[in-house]
Amino acid sequence: MEDKAKGGLQHIPTGTALSLHSTRSSIIARGRRDAANAASNPHHRQAVTDYNARNFTEAAAGFRLAAEQGHAESQYLLSTMYDAGQGLPQDDTQSAYWERKAAEQGHAYAQANLSFRYYGADNFPEAFAWCQRAAHSNLAWAQYNLGLMYRKGEGVPQSNTEAAHWYRLAATQNFPEAQQKLADLYYTGQGVPLSYTHAAAWYRKAAEQGNAEAQFQLGHLYAFGQGVDHDYTQSRHWTRQAALQGHEQALRELKRREYRDP
C-alpha cells in the first residue's frame, strides 16, 4: 500500500442555496452557521432572499451593504460571489479582500478559504496559520487539510502523530477523506500503532460514503485477510465499486482477476 501523502488541500465545494437558519448553506460554503449573526442585518436577509431567487446582482449589492457595516457572514459571501463572478464581475482582488475581512472576524469558512488561497500561492506558513484557526473552530474540512499539512510538512514541521490527530477529529465528523487518510496511517503504523483492524474499520466508513481509494483499499484488505476475514466476494465487490469511479489501480486489478470471475 503506497504512501498517500501527496496531493493538495481541498477547497470547500460549491452548493446551490443560502439559508439563514439551516445547517447547510452555500455559494462555496457548506456547514454550520451562526443563525443569530446571519439574521441580524436586514441587508443580509434581503440578499439571501435575492440570491435564492437567482437575482444575483441584487444579492451582491445587498451583501456589500451588510459587509461594509462589518457583517462577517456577508463579507464572506460577497467574497465568494466575487470569486465566482456571480452578480458582479469576477475579481480575485476583491474576493481576497472580503475573505480576509471575514476571516479576521473569526469566520471559520473564510479562514479556511483564505488558507486555501495562500496554499495555492505556495505560502505554506500563512496557509497553515489560517487553516489552524479554522480547524480550532471544529470545521472538519479544515481539520482534514491541517492533517494533510502536518503529513507533508508544509508550513509546519512534519509530524505523522499530529496528522493522525487532525485526521481523527475530521473523521469522527464523518469526513470521508479524513477517514481514508487515517486508515492509511493505521495500515502503515505511522503516527498511530499499526492496526489492520482499525485500518479496515476506517476504510469501511469512508468506502460506504463513496470514497474510491478507501473502497479499493478495503478490497485489498479482504483479498489478504488483513483486519477482516479473507473474503474474495467482498474483495471483488469493493474493488468493483472503486473501479466504477475510475480508480486506476482498481481497474487494473479487475482486469487481472477477470479469469476468476464467473
N, C-alpha and C positions, 0 to 999 in steps of 0.2 A: 504493500500500500504506500503510495508516494506521498511526499510532503505537500500539503495543500496551502502552504503559507503564501503562495503567490496570489496576485490579483489585487485590485484596488478597492477603495471604500465604496460603500453603496450610498446612492442618493435616495432621498425619500421619494417613493413613487407617486405618480400623478393620480388624483381622484377625479370626481365629477361634480360634487355639490358641496355647498357650505352649510353649516348648521351652527346656530348659537348655543345649542344645549346638548347635542348628541356627542357620543364618544368617537364618532368618525367624521372627519371633515377633510377639505381638500385644497385645491389647486395643486400644490405639491404635497402638502402635509397629510398625515393620517394618524389619528390617535386621540389622546385625551386633551380636552380643552378646559380652560377656566371659564365656566359659563358666566359668572358674575362680571368678570373683566370684559368678556366678549359682548355682553348685553348692555354695558354701562354707557356706551357712547351712541347717540342717535344716528350720527353719520355712519357708524359701523353697521348698525342694524339695517338701515336702508340699503347700504352697499351689499349686504348679504342677500337681501331680497332681490336687488337688481342682478346680482351675479347668478342666482338660481333661476332667474327669468332670462338669462343669457343676454342681459343688457350690460355688456362688459365695459363699455365706455362710461356709462353712468356709475357702475360699480367701482371702477378705478378712481373716478373723481371723488366718490364718497369715501373710499378708503384713504385717499390722500388727505381729505379734510380731517378725518379722525387721526391719521398718522401725524399730521402737523400739530395736533393737540396732544401728542405724546402717547397715543393709544397703541400699545405694543403689538396686539394681535393685528391691527390694521396696518402697522408698519411692516409686519411680516408678510401679510397677504399682498400688500402693494408690491413688495419686493418680488414675490412670485409672479405677479402679473407683468411686471417689467421683464422678468426672466423669460416668460412665455410669449410676450408681445400680445397680451390679451387686453383689449380696450385702450391700448396706447402703444406707441412704437417700442419694439424690443430695445432694451438699453441695459447692458451689463453694469455700467457705472451706477445708474440709479438703483438697479436691483441690489447691488452690493451695499450701497449707501443705506437703504431702508432695512436691509437684512441686518446690518451691523447695529443700527439704531434699536431694533427689536432685541437683538442678542444682548446688547449692553443692559437691557432692562430685565434680563433673565429669561427671555422666551426660549424654551428648550429647542423647539424646531428651528428657530432662526440660528441658534448657536450651532446646531448640527449641520445646517446648510452652509453656514459660514465656514465651519471646519472643512466641509467638502470642497468649498471654493479654494481655501488655502491649500488643501491637498492637491487639487488639480494644478495649482501653480508651483508644486514641489516645495512649498513652505511647510515642512512637516512639523516643526516646533509649534507654529501657530495653529496648524490643523489639530495637533494633539491637544493643545490647551483648550480650544473651543469644544472639541469633542468630549473632553473630560468633564467640562461644565454641563453639557447636555446629558452625559451619562449619569452624573450625580443627581439629575432630575428624574432618574428612573426611566429614561427613554430607551427602549430596547434596541432600536436601530442604532443609537449612538453607543450603547454598551457593546454591541457587536463590533462596530467599527473601531472602538477603543481596543477591543481584544485583538483585532487584526493589526493595529499599530504596535501593540506590545509584541505580538508574534513575529513581526517583521523588523522590529527595532527602528521604527520610523517616528522621529520626534521624541524618542524616549529610549533608554537602554532596553535591549531585547530581553524579554522575560516570558518564558512559557507559563510560569506559575501565574503571573498577572493576566496573561492572555486567557488562561483557563478560568480565572476568577470572573473576568468580564463576560466571556462567552457564557458561563453558567448563569449569570444574572439575566442575560438576554434569553437564554434557553429556557429558563423557568417561566419566562413570559411568553413561551410558545413561539419564539422566533426561530423558524426552521434552519436558516443558515447558521445560526449560532449553535443549534443542536448538532448539526452536522460537523462543525468545526470542533466542538467539544468532544464528540465521538472520535474524531481523528486523533486528538490528543490522548484519549484513553487507549486507543488502539496501539499507539506507539510508545505510551508511557512518558510523554513529555509534559511536564508541568503538573501532572497528576500520576498516581500509581497506575502502572499498566493493568488494564482490566478489559478483557474481551466482553465480559458480561455487561459492564457499563457502556462500552462502545456500542454493543448491539442494541441496548435499550435506547440510547440517544439517536442512533441511526434510524431506529424504527419510528421514533417520534417525528423526525424530520421527513422520513420516507412517506409516512402517512399523510403528510402535508404536501407531497408532490415534489420534494427536493430530489432531483435526478441523481446527484452524486451520492446522497445517502441511500437511495434505492439501489444503486449499483454496489455500494459497499456492503449493504445488508445482504444482497445476493451473494457476495463474496464470502461473508461470514457463514451463511447457510451452506455454501459449497464445501467449506472446510471444517464445519462444526466448531467454529470459534465463538464462544459466548452464547451459542444456541446449539440445539441438536442438529446434527447433519440432516439436511432435508433438500433433496435435489429439486423437488417440485416448488418449494418456496424460493430456492435459489433462482430457478428459471423464471418464476413469477416476477420477482423484484428486478432481475436483470432486464426482463422484457419491459417493465414499467419505465426503467431508465432509458432503454433504447427507444421507446416511443416518443421520448422527449429529445431524441437526437444525441444522447450521450455516446461519444465516440467509442470509449472502451467497452461499453455495454453492447454496442452494435457489433464490434469485433468479436466479443465473447459469444454472442448469439450465433454468429456465423461459424465460429469454431465448434459450437455444440450441435450444429444442425443435425448431424448424423445420429445423435442420441435422442432427438425429439420425435414423438410419434407423428 
